[in-house]
């Protein structure tokens, strides 16, 4: 497994507010990249990218953001 980058933030799921944690994994040695997401309402999903790759730069902590599903 390669480097991973956590993203945490607030968004909506079917119009309701949720917090989310998304982890992107840089599988440089064995592409494609992968991801996992967990919402505070219990929704989870994970898998490999269909194309492309995740590039995780050297980072010192989570990235914060917003998402709408």
mmCIF file of the N, C-alpha and C atoms, coordinates in Angstrom:
data_MODEL
# 
_entry.id   MODEL 
# 
loop_
_atom_site.group_PDB 
_atom_site.id 
_atom_site.type_symbol 
_atom_site.label_atom_id 
_atom_site.label_alt_id 
_atom_site.label_comp_id 
_atom_site.label_asym_id 
_atom_site.label_entity_id 
_atom_site.label_seq_id 
_atom_site.pdbx_PDB_ins_code 
_atom_site.Cartn_x 
_atom_site.Cartn_y 
_atom_site.Cartn_z 
_atom_site.occupancy 
_atom_site.B_iso_or_equiv 
_atom_site.pdbx_formal_charge 
_atom_site.auth_seq_id 
_atom_site.auth_comp_id 
_atom_site.auth_asym_id 
_atom_site.auth_atom_id 
_atom_site.pdbx_PDB_model_num 
ATOM 1   N N  . UNK A 1 1  ? 0.854   -1.182 0.000   1.00 0.00 ? 1  UNK A N  1 
ATOM 2   C CA . UNK A 1 1  ? 0.000   0.000  0.000   1.00 0.00 ? 1  UNK A CA 1 
ATOM 3   C C  . UNK A 1 1  ? 0.891   1.232  0.000   1.00 0.00 ? 1  UNK A C  1 
ATOM 4   N N  . UNK A 1 2  ? 0.474   2.252  -0.740  1.00 0.00 ? 2  UNK A N  1 
ATOM 5   C CA . UNK A 1 2  ? 1.229   3.486  -0.831  1.00 0.00 ? 2  UNK A CA 1 
ATOM 6   C C  . UNK A 1 2  ? 0.862   4.475  0.258   1.00 0.00 ? 2  UNK A C  1 
ATOM 7   N N  . UNK A 1 3  ? 1.245   5.713  0.039   1.00 0.00 ? 3  UNK A N  1 
ATOM 8   C CA . UNK A 1 3  ? 0.911   6.784  0.982   1.00 0.00 ? 3  UNK A CA 1 
ATOM 9   C C  . UNK A 1 3  ? -0.579  7.063  0.928   1.00 0.00 ? 3  UNK A C  1 
ATOM 10  N N  . UNK A 1 4  ? -1.131  7.527  2.034   1.00 0.00 ? 4  UNK A N  1 
ATOM 11  C CA . UNK A 1 4  ? -2.550  7.874  2.065   1.00 0.00 ? 4  UNK A CA 1 
ATOM 12  C C  . UNK A 1 4  ? -2.723  9.317  2.533   1.00 0.00 ? 4  UNK A C  1 
ATOM 13  N N  . UNK A 1 5  ? -3.841  9.914  2.124   1.00 0.00 ? 5  UNK A N  1 
ATOM 14  C CA . UNK A 1 5  ? -4.160  11.288 2.509   1.00 0.00 ? 5  UNK A CA 1 
ATOM 15  C C  . UNK A 1 5  ? -5.597  11.332 3.004   1.00 0.00 ? 5  UNK A C  1 
ATOM 16  N N  . UNK A 1 6  ? -5.800  11.693 4.263   1.00 0.00 ? 6  UNK A N  1 
ATOM 17  C CA . UNK A 1 6  ? -7.167  11.826 4.770   1.00 0.00 ? 6  UNK A CA 1 
ATOM 18  C C  . UNK A 1 6  ? -7.740  13.209 4.457   1.00 0.00 ? 6  UNK A C  1 
ATOM 19  N N  . UNK A 1 7  ? -8.997  13.225 4.081   1.00 0.00 ? 7  UNK A N  1 
ATOM 20  C CA . UNK A 1 7  ? -9.750  14.462 3.880   1.00 0.00 ? 7  UNK A CA 1 
ATOM 21  C C  . UNK A 1 7  ? -10.930 14.395 4.835   1.00 0.00 ? 7  UNK A C  1 
ATOM 22  N N  . UNK A 1 8  ? -11.166 15.433 5.607   1.00 0.00 ? 8  UNK A N  1 
ATOM 23  C CA . UNK A 1 8  ? -12.310 15.474 6.516   1.00 0.00 ? 8  UNK A CA 1 
ATOM 24  C C  . UNK A 1 8  ? -13.079 16.760 6.274   1.00 0.00 ? 8  UNK A C  1 
ATOM 25  N N  . UNK A 1 9  ? -14.393 16.707 6.463   1.00 0.00 ? 9  UNK A N  1 
ATOM 26  C CA . UNK A 1 9  ? -15.174 17.915 6.247   1.00 0.00 ? 9  UNK A CA 1 
ATOM 27  C C  . UNK A 1 9  ? -16.646 17.708 6.488   1.00 0.00 ? 9  UNK A C  1 
ATOM 28  N N  . UNK A 1 10 ? -17.416 18.669 6.018   1.00 0.00 ? 10 UNK A N  1 
ATOM 29  C CA . UNK A 1 10 ? -18.872 18.668 6.163   1.00 0.00 ? 10 UNK A CA 1 
ATOM 30  C C  . UNK A 1 10 ? -19.503 18.707 4.792   1.00 0.00 ? 10 UNK A C  1 
ATOM 31  N N  . UNK A 1 11 ? -20.651 18.085 4.657   1.00 0.00 ? 11 UNK A N  1 
ATOM 32  C CA . UNK A 1 11 ? -21.362 18.071 3.385   1.00 0.00 ? 11 UNK A CA 1 
ATOM 33  C C  . UNK A 1 11 ? -22.815 17.711 3.611   1.00 0.00 ? 11 UNK A C  1 
ATOM 34  N N  . UNK A 1 12 ? -23.477 17.268 2.566   1.00 0.00 ? 12 UNK A N  1 
ATOM 35  C CA . UNK A 1 12 ? -24.861 16.811 2.679   1.00 0.00 ? 12 UNK A CA 1 
ATOM 36  C C  . UNK A 1 12 ? -24.997 15.454 2.012   1.00 0.00 ? 12 UNK A C  1 
ATOM 37  N N  . UNK A 1 13 ? -25.894 14.641 2.537   1.00 0.00 ? 13 UNK A N  1 
ATOM 38  C CA . UNK A 1 13 ? -26.241 13.346 1.960   1.00 0.00 ? 13 UNK A CA 1 
ATOM 39  C C  . UNK A 1 13 ? -27.757 13.319 1.857   1.00 0.00 ? 13 UNK A C  1 
ATOM 40  N N  . UNK A 1 14 ? -28.256 13.326 0.634   1.00 0.00 ? 14 UNK A N  1 
ATOM 41  C CA . UNK A 1 14 ? -29.707 13.383 0.401   1.00 0.00 ? 14 UNK A CA 1 
ATOM 42  C C  . UNK A 1 14 ? -30.342 14.585 1.105   1.00 0.00 ? 14 UNK A C  1 
ATOM 43  N N  . UNK A 1 15 ? -29.627 15.710 1.086   1.00 0.00 ? 15 UNK A N  1 
ATOM 44  C CA . UNK A 1 15 ? -30.144 16.948 1.654   1.00 0.00 ? 15 UNK A CA 1 
ATOM 45  C C  . UNK A 1 15 ? -29.927 17.114 3.145   1.00 0.00 ? 15 UNK A C  1 
ATOM 46  N N  . UNK A 1 16 ? -29.375 16.119 3.819   1.00 0.00 ? 16 UNK A N  1 
ATOM 47  C CA . UNK A 1 16 ? -29.143 16.205 5.261   1.00 0.00 ? 16 UNK A CA 1 
ATOM 48  C C  . UNK A 1 16 ? -27.662 16.430 5.544   1.00 0.00 ? 16 UNK A C  1 
ATOM 49  N N  . UNK A 1 17 ? -27.353 17.257 6.558   1.00 0.00 ? 17 UNK A N  1 
ATOM 50  C CA . UNK A 1 17 ? -25.948 17.540 6.853   1.00 0.00 ? 17 UNK A CA 1 
ATOM 51  C C  . UNK A 1 17 ? -25.225 16.311 7.406   1.00 0.00 ? 17 UNK A C  1 
ATOM 52  N N  . UNK A 1 18 ? -23.996 16.106 6.971   1.00 0.00 ? 18 UNK A N  1 
ATOM 53  C CA . UNK A 1 18 ? -23.149 15.013 7.462   1.00 0.00 ? 18 UNK A CA 1 
ATOM 54  C C  . UNK A 1 18 ? -21.704 15.489 7.548   1.00 0.00 ? 18 UNK A C  1 
ATOM 55  N N  . UNK A 1 19 ? -20.943 14.815 8.383   1.00 0.00 ? 19 UNK A N  1 
ATOM 56  C CA . UNK A 1 19 ? -19.492 14.954 8.384   1.00 0.00 ? 19 UNK A CA 1 
ATOM 57  C C  . UNK A 1 19 ? -18.961 13.789 7.560   1.00 0.00 ? 19 UNK A C  1 
ATOM 58  N N  . UNK A 1 20 ? -17.803 13.972 6.921   1.00 0.00 ? 20 UNK A N  1 
ATOM 59  C CA . UNK A 1 20 ? -17.239 12.879 6.150   1.00 0.00 ? 20 UNK A CA 1 
ATOM 60  C C  . UNK A 1 20 ? -15.743 12.751 6.383   1.00 0.00 ? 20 UNK A C  1 
ATOM 61  N N  . UNK A 1 21 ? -15.259 11.540 6.200   1.00 0.00 ? 21 UNK A N  1 
ATOM 62  C CA . UNK A 1 21 ? -13.830 11.252 6.156   1.00 0.00 ? 21 UNK A CA 1 
ATOM 63  C C  . UNK A 1 21 ? -13.580 10.477 4.882   1.00 0.00 ? 21 UNK A C  1 
ATOM 64  N N  . UNK A 1 22 ? -12.697 10.988 4.048   1.00 0.00 ? 22 UNK A N  1 
ATOM 65  C CA . UNK A 1 22 ? -12.317 10.325 2.813   1.00 0.00 ? 22 UNK A CA 1 
ATOM 66  C C  . UNK A 1 22 ? -10.824 10.064 2.884   1.00 0.00 ? 22 UNK A C  1 
ATOM 67  N N  . UNK A 1 23 ? -10.420 8.857  2.564   1.00 0.00 ? 23 UNK A N  1 
ATOM 68  C CA . UNK A 1 23 ? -8.999  8.528  2.536   1.00 0.00 ? 23 UNK A CA 1 
ATOM 69  C C  . UNK A 1 23 ? -8.643  8.134  1.114   1.00 0.00 ? 23 UNK A C  1 
ATOM 70  N N  . UNK A 1 24 ? -7.725  8.866  0.507   1.00 0.00 ? 24 UNK A N  1 
ATOM 71  C CA . UNK A 1 24 ? -7.223  8.556  -0.833  1.00 0.00 ? 24 UNK A CA 1 
ATOM 72  C C  . UNK A 1 24 ? -5.875  7.870  -0.675  1.00 0.00 ? 24 UNK A C  1 
ATOM 73  N N  . UNK A 1 25 ? -5.665  6.791  -1.434  1.00 0.00 ? 25 UNK A N  1 
ATOM 74  C CA . UNK A 1 25 ? -4.424  6.022  -1.323  1.00 0.00 ? 25 UNK A CA 1 
ATOM 75  C C  . UNK A 1 25 ? -3.663  6.089  -2.642  1.00 0.00 ? 25 UNK A C  1 
ATOM 76  N N  . UNK A 1 26 ? -2.413  6.480  -2.556  1.00 0.00 ? 26 UNK A N  1 
ATOM 77  C CA . UNK A 1 26 ? -1.505  6.570  -3.701  1.00 0.00 ? 26 UNK A CA 1 
ATOM 78  C C  . UNK A 1 26 ? -0.857  5.200  -3.880  1.00 0.00 ? 26 UNK A C  1 
ATOM 79  N N  . UNK A 1 27 ? -1.332  4.428  -4.847  1.00 0.00 ? 27 UNK A N  1 
ATOM 80  C CA . UNK A 1 27 ? -0.772  3.107  -5.119  1.00 0.00 ? 27 UNK A CA 1 
ATOM 81  C C  . UNK A 1 27 ? 0.225   3.193  -6.271  1.00 0.00 ? 27 UNK A C  1 
ATOM 82  N N  . UNK A 1 28 ? 1.226   4.027  -6.121  1.00 0.00 ? 28 UNK A N  1 
ATOM 83  C CA . UNK A 1 28 ? 2.194   4.294  -7.181  1.00 0.00 ? 28 UNK A CA 1 
ATOM 84  C C  . UNK A 1 28 ? 2.824   3.012  -7.731  1.00 0.00 ? 28 UNK A C  1 
ATOM 85  N N  . UNK A 1 29 ? 3.106   2.070  -6.871  1.00 0.00 ? 29 UNK A N  1 
ATOM 86  C CA . UNK A 1 29 ? 3.777   0.849  -7.310  1.00 0.00 ? 29 UNK A CA 1 
ATOM 87  C C  . UNK A 1 29 ? 2.822   -0.132 -7.981  1.00 0.00 ? 29 UNK A C  1 
ATOM 88  N N  . UNK A 1 30 ? 1.524   -0.008 -7.717  1.00 0.00 ? 30 UNK A N  1 
ATOM 89  C CA . UNK A 1 30 ? 0.538   -0.922 -8.317  1.00 0.00 ? 30 UNK A CA 1 
ATOM 90  C C  . UNK A 1 30 ? -0.761  -0.164 -8.572  1.00 0.00 ? 30 UNK A C  1 
ATOM 91  N N  . UNK A 1 31 ? -0.755  0.762  -9.579  1.00 0.00 ? 31 UNK A N  1 
ATOM 92  C CA . UNK A 1 31 ? -1.958  1.545  -9.855  1.00 0.00 ? 31 UNK A CA 1 
ATOM 93  C C  . UNK A 1 31 ? -3.138  0.644  -10.188 1.00 0.00 ? 31 UNK A C  1 
ATOM 94  N N  . UNK A 1 32 ? -4.367  1.078  -10.104 1.00 0.00 ? 32 UNK A N  1 
ATOM 95  C CA . UNK A 1 32 ? -4.754  2.471  -9.873  1.00 0.00 ? 32 UNK A CA 1 
ATOM 96  C C  . UNK A 1 32 ? -4.813  2.807  -8.386  1.00 0.00 ? 32 UNK A C  1 
ATOM 97  N N  . UNK A 1 33 ? -5.029  4.076  -8.097  1.00 0.00 ? 33 UNK A N  1 
ATOM 98  C CA . UNK A 1 33 ? -5.202  4.509  -6.719  1.00 0.00 ? 33 UNK A CA 1 
ATOM 99  C C  . UNK A 1 33 ? -6.533  4.004  -6.183  1.00 0.00 ? 33 UNK A C  1 
ATOM 100 N N  . UNK A 1 34 ? -6.721  4.152  -4.893  1.00 0.00 ? 34 UNK A N  1 
ATOM 101 C CA . UNK A 1 34 ? -7.969  3.711  -4.273  1.00 0.00 ? 34 UNK A CA 1 
ATOM 102 C C  . UNK A 1 34 ? -8.465  4.761  -3.288  1.00 0.00 ? 34 UNK A C  1 
ATOM 103 N N  . UNK A 1 35 ? -9.682  4.549  -2.794  1.00 0.00 ? 35 UNK A N  1 
ATOM 104 C CA . UNK A 1 35 ? -10.288 5.506  -1.875  1.00 0.00 ? 35 UNK A CA 1 
ATOM 105 C C  . UNK A 1 35 ? -11.237 4.784  -0.929  1.00 0.00 ? 35 UNK A C  1 
ATOM 106 N N  . UNK A 1 36 ? -11.561 5.440  0.146   1.00 0.00 ? 36 UNK A N  1 
ATOM 107 C CA . UNK A 1 36 ? -12.607 4.999  1.068   1.00 0.00 ? 36 UNK A CA 1 
ATOM 108 C C  . UNK A 1 36 ? -13.271 6.235  1.629   1.00 0.00 ? 36 UNK A C  1 
ATOM 109 N N  . UNK A 1 37 ? -14.590 6.196  1.790   1.00 0.00 ? 37 UNK A N  1 
ATOM 110 C CA . UNK A 1 37 ? -15.310 7.331  2.366   1.00 0.00 ? 37 UNK A CA 1 
ATOM 111 C C  . UNK A 1 37 ? -16.300 6.816  3.404   1.00 0.00 ? 37 UNK A C  1 
ATOM 112 N N  . UNK A 1 38 ? -16.394 7.539  4.506   1.00 0.00 ? 38 UNK A N  1 
ATOM 113 C CA . UNK A 1 38 ? -17.343 7.228  5.571   1.00 0.00 ? 38 UNK A CA 1 
ATOM 114 C C  . UNK A 1 38 ? -18.073 8.508  5.936   1.00 0.00 ? 38 UNK A C  1 
ATOM 115 N N  . UNK A 1 39 ? -19.406 8.435  5.957   1.00 0.00 ? 39 UNK A N  1 
ATOM 116 C CA . UNK A 1 39 ? -20.227 9.570  6.367   1.00 0.00 ? 39 UNK A CA 1 
ATOM 117 C C  . UNK A 1 39 ? -20.746 9.336  7.782   1.00 0.00 ? 39 UNK A C  1 
ATOM 118 N N  . UNK A 1 40 ? -21.030 10.417 8.488   1.00 0.00 ? 40 UNK A N  1 
ATOM 119 C CA . UNK A 1 40 ? -21.512 10.316 9.863   1.00 0.00 ? 40 UNK A CA 1 
ATOM 120 C C  . UNK A 1 40 ? -22.894 9.677  9.960   1.00 0.00 ? 40 UNK A C  1 
ATOM 121 N N  . UNK A 1 41 ? -23.623 9.562  8.833   1.00 0.00 ? 41 UNK A N  1 
ATOM 122 C CA . UNK A 1 41 ? -24.929 8.902  8.865   1.00 0.00 ? 41 UNK A CA 1 
ATOM 123 C C  . UNK A 1 41 ? -24.827 7.392  8.634   1.00 0.00 ? 41 UNK A C  1 
ATOM 124 N N  . UNK A 1 42 ? -23.574 6.877  8.553   1.00 0.00 ? 42 UNK A N  1 
ATOM 125 C CA . UNK A 1 42 ? -23.368 5.448  8.419   1.00 0.00 ? 42 UNK A CA 1 
ATOM 126 C C  . UNK A 1 42 ? -23.023 4.971  7.016   1.00 0.00 ? 42 UNK A C  1 
ATOM 127 N N  . UNK A 1 43 ? -23.171 5.830  6.011   1.00 0.00 ? 43 UNK A N  1 
ATOM 128 C CA . UNK A 1 43 ? -22.841 5.446  4.636   1.00 0.00 ? 43 UNK A CA 1 
ATOM 129 C C  . UNK A 1 43 ? -21.338 5.233  4.511   1.00 0.00 ? 43 UNK A C  1 
ATOM 130 N N  . UNK A 1 44 ? -20.932 4.159  3.843   1.00 0.00 ? 44 UNK A N  1 
ATOM 131 C CA . UNK A 1 44 ? -19.520 3.927  3.552   1.00 0.00 ? 44 UNK A CA 1 
ATOM 132 C C  . UNK A 1 44 ? -19.381 3.401  2.126   1.00 0.00 ? 44 UNK A C  1 
ATOM 133 N N  . UNK A 1 45 ? -18.262 3.682  1.514   1.00 0.00 ? 45 UNK A N  1 
ATOM 134 C CA . UNK A 1 45 ? -17.945 3.159  0.187   1.00 0.00 ? 45 UNK A CA 1 
ATOM 135 C C  . UNK A 1 45 ? -16.434 3.146  0.048   1.00 0.00 ? 45 UNK A C  1 
ATOM 136 N N  . UNK A 1 46 ? -15.935 2.219  -0.773  1.00 0.00 ? 46 UNK A N  1 
ATOM 137 C CA . UNK A 1 46 ? -14.509 2.181  -1.053  1.00 0.00 ? 46 UNK A CA 1 
ATOM 138 C C  . UNK A 1 46 ? -14.286 1.450  -2.369  1.00 0.00 ? 46 UNK A C  1 
ATOM 139 N N  . UNK A 1 47 ? -13.129 1.648  -2.946  1.00 0.00 ? 47 UNK A N  1 
ATOM 140 C CA . UNK A 1 47 ? -12.821 0.959  -4.186  1.00 0.00 ? 47 UNK A CA 1 
ATOM 141 C C  . UNK A 1 47 ? -11.597 1.527  -4.855  1.00 0.00 ? 47 UNK A C  1 
ATOM 142 N N  . UNK A 1 48 ? -11.336 1.000  -6.041  1.00 0.00 ? 48 UNK A N  1 
ATOM 143 C CA . UNK A 1 48 ? -10.218 1.463  -6.856  1.00 0.00 ? 48 UNK A CA 1 
ATOM 144 C C  . UNK A 1 48 ? -10.723 2.462  -7.885  1.00 0.00 ? 48 UNK A C  1 
ATOM 145 N N  . UNK A 1 49 ? -9.864  3.377  -8.273  1.00 0.00 ? 49 UNK A N  1 
ATOM 146 C CA . UNK A 1 49 ? -10.208 4.309  -9.338  1.00 0.00 ? 49 UNK A CA 1 
ATOM 147 C C  . UNK A 1 49 ? -10.386 3.543  -10.644 1.00 0.00 ? 49 UNK A C  1 
ATOM 148 N N  . UNK A 1 50 ? -11.278 4.010  -11.493 1.00 0.00 ? 50 UNK A N  1 
ATOM 149 C CA . UNK A 1 50 ? -11.476 3.383  -12.791 1.00 0.00 ? 50 UNK A CA 1 
ATOM 150 C C  . UNK A 1 50 ? -10.367 3.759  -13.763 1.00 0.00 ? 50 UNK A C  1 
ATOM 151 N N  . UNK A 1 51 ? -9.801  4.938  -13.575 1.00 0.00 ? 51 UNK A N  1 
ATOM 152 C CA . UNK A 1 51 ? -8.668  5.373  -14.382 1.00 0.00 ? 51 UNK A CA 1 
ATOM 153 C C  . UNK A 1 51 ? -7.898  6.417  -13.599 1.00 0.00 ? 51 UNK A C  1 
ATOM 154 N N  . UNK A 1 52 ? -6.693  6.677  -14.014 1.00 0.00 ? 52 UNK A N  1 
ATOM 155 C CA . UNK A 1 52 ? -5.874  7.673  -13.334 1.00 0.00 ? 52 UNK A CA 1 
ATOM 156 C C  . UNK A 1 52 ? -5.247  7.122  -12.074 1.00 0.00 ? 52 UNK A C  1 
ATOM 157 N N  . UNK A 1 53 ? -4.735  8.002  -11.262 1.00 0.00 ? 53 UNK A N  1 
ATOM 158 C CA . UNK A 1 53 ? -4.067  7.601  -10.036 1.00 0.00 ? 53 UNK A CA 1 
ATOM 159 C C  . UNK A 1 53 ? -4.190  8.717  -9.017  1.00 0.00 ? 53 UNK A C  1 
ATOM 160 N N  . UNK A 1 54 ? -3.984  8.377  -7.777  1.00 0.00 ? 54 UNK A N  1 
ATOM 161 C CA . UNK A 1 54 ? -3.957  9.341  -6.687  1.00 0.00 ? 54 UNK A CA 1 
ATOM 162 C C  . UNK A 1 54 ? -2.499  9.677  -6.436  1.00 0.00 ? 54 UNK A C  1 
ATOM 163 N N  . UNK A 1 55 ? -2.169  10.954 -6.358  1.00 0.00 ? 55 UNK A N  1 
ATOM 164 C CA . UNK A 1 55 ? -0.818  11.371 -6.005  1.00 0.00 ? 55 UNK A CA 1 
ATOM 165 C C  . UNK A 1 55 ? -0.877  12.083 -4.671  1.00 0.00 ? 55 UNK A C  1 
ATOM 166 N N  . UNK A 1 56 ? -0.218  11.530 -3.684  1.00 0.00 ? 56 UNK A N  1 
ATOM 167 C CA . UNK A 1 56 ? -0.224  12.110 -2.344  1.00 0.00 ? 56 UNK A CA 1 
ATOM 168 C C  . UNK A 1 56 ? 1.122   12.779 -2.107  1.00 0.00 ? 56 UNK A C  1 
ATOM 169 N N  . UNK A 1 57 ? 1.119   14.116 -2.026  1.00 0.00 ? 57 UNK A N  1 
ATOM 170 C CA . UNK A 1 57 ? 2.380   14.805 -1.724  1.00 0.00 ? 57 UNK A CA 1 
ATOM 171 C C  . UNK A 1 57 ? 2.721   14.611 -0.256  1.00 0.00 ? 57 UNK A C  1 
ATOM 172 N N  . UNK A 1 58 ? 3.930   14.935 0.115   1.00 0.00 ? 58 UNK A N  1 
ATOM 173 C CA . UNK A 1 58 ? 4.290   14.899 1.529   1.00 0.00 ? 58 UNK A CA 1 
ATOM 174 C C  . UNK A 1 58 ? 3.452   15.938 2.248   1.00 0.00 ? 58 UNK A C  1 
ATOM 175 N N  . UNK A 1 59 ? 2.696   15.494 3.243   1.00 0.00 ? 59 UNK A N  1 
ATOM 176 C CA . UNK A 1 59 ? 1.760   16.366 3.934   1.00 0.00 ? 59 UNK A CA 1 
ATOM 177 C C  . UNK A 1 59 ? 1.870   16.146 5.429   1.00 0.00 ? 59 UNK A C  1 
ATOM 178 N N  . UNK A 1 60 ? 1.479   17.141 6.181   1.00 0.00 ? 60 UNK A N  1 
ATOM 179 C CA . UNK A 1 60 ? 1.537   17.054 7.633   1.00 0.00 ? 60 UNK A CA 1 
ATOM 180 C C  . UNK A 1 60 ? 0.144   17.197 8.225   1.00 0.00 ? 60 UNK A C  1 
ATOM 181 N N  . UNK A 1 61 ? -0.765  16.276 7.914   1.00 0.00 ? 61 UNK A N  1 
ATOM 182 C CA . UNK A 1 61 ? -2.085  16.305 8.517   1.00 0.00 ? 61 UNK A CA 1 
ATOM 183 C C  . UNK A 1 61 ? -3.185  16.237 7.493   1.00 0.00 ? 61 UNK A C  1 
ATOM 184 N N  . UNK A 1 62 ? -4.430  16.194 7.985   1.00 0.00 ? 62 UNK A N  1 
ATOM 185 C CA . UNK A 1 62 ? -5.572  16.048 7.089   1.00 0.00 ? 62 UNK A CA 1 
ATOM 186 C C  . UNK A 1 62 ? -5.859  17.313 6.290   1.00 0.00 ? 62 UNK A C  1 
ATOM 187 N N  . UNK A 1 63 ? -6.555  17.121 5.185   1.00 0.00 ? 63 UNK A N  1 
ATOM 188 C CA . UNK A 1 63 ? -7.029  18.214 4.350   1.00 0.00 ? 63 UNK A CA 1 
ATOM 189 C C  . UNK A 1 63 ? -8.514  18.379 4.636   1.00 0.00 ? 63 UNK A C  1 
ATOM 190 N N  . UNK A 1 64 ? -8.981  19.597 4.801   1.00 0.00 ? 64 UNK A N  1 
ATOM 191 C CA . UNK A 1 64 ? -10.373 19.848 5.143   1.00 0.00 ? 64 UNK A CA 1 
ATOM 192 C C  . UNK A 1 64 ? -11.120 20.365 3.927   1.00 0.00 ? 64 UNK A C  1 
ATOM 193 N N  . UNK A 1 65 ? -12.399 20.012 3.799   1.00 0.00 ? 65 UNK A N  1 
ATOM 194 C CA . UNK A 1 65 ? -13.165 20.448 2.654   1.00 0.00 ? 65 UNK A CA 1 
ATOM 195 C C  . UNK A 1 65 ? -14.655 20.249 2.825   1.00 0.00 ? 65 UNK A C  1 
ATOM 196 N N  . UNK A 1 66 ? -15.396 20.428 1.741   1.00 0.00 ? 66 UNK A N  1 
ATOM 197 C CA . UNK A 1 66 ? -16.838 20.259 1.737   1.00 0.00 ? 66 UNK A CA 1 
ATOM 198 C C  . UNK A 1 66 ? -17.204 19.390 0.550   1.00 0.00 ? 66 UNK A C  1 
ATOM 199 N N  . UNK A 1 67 ? -18.278 18.616 0.694   1.00 0.00 ? 67 UNK A N  1 
ATOM 200 C CA . UNK A 1 67 ? -18.758 17.777 -0.408  1.00 0.00 ? 67 UNK A CA 1 
ATOM 201 C C  . UNK A 1 67 ? -20.272 17.695 -0.356  1.00 0.00 ? 67 UNK A C  1 
ATOM 202 N N  . UNK A 1 68 ? -20.867 17.465 -1.482  1.00 0.00 ? 68 UNK A N  1 
ATOM 203 C CA . UNK A 1 68 ? -22.312 17.274 -1.585  1.00 0.00 ? 68 UNK A CA 1 
ATOM 204 C C  . UNK A 1 68 ? -22.524 16.010 -2.395  1.00 0.00 ? 68 UNK A C  1 
ATOM 205 N N  . UNK A 1 69 ? -23.365 15.130 -1.882  1.00 0.00 ? 69 UNK A N  1 
ATOM 206 C CA . UNK A 1 69 ? -23.643 13.901 -2.605  1.00 0.00 ? 69 UNK A CA 1 
ATOM 207 C C  . UNK A 1 69 ? -25.107 13.895 -2.983  1.00 0.00 ? 69 UNK A C  1 
# 
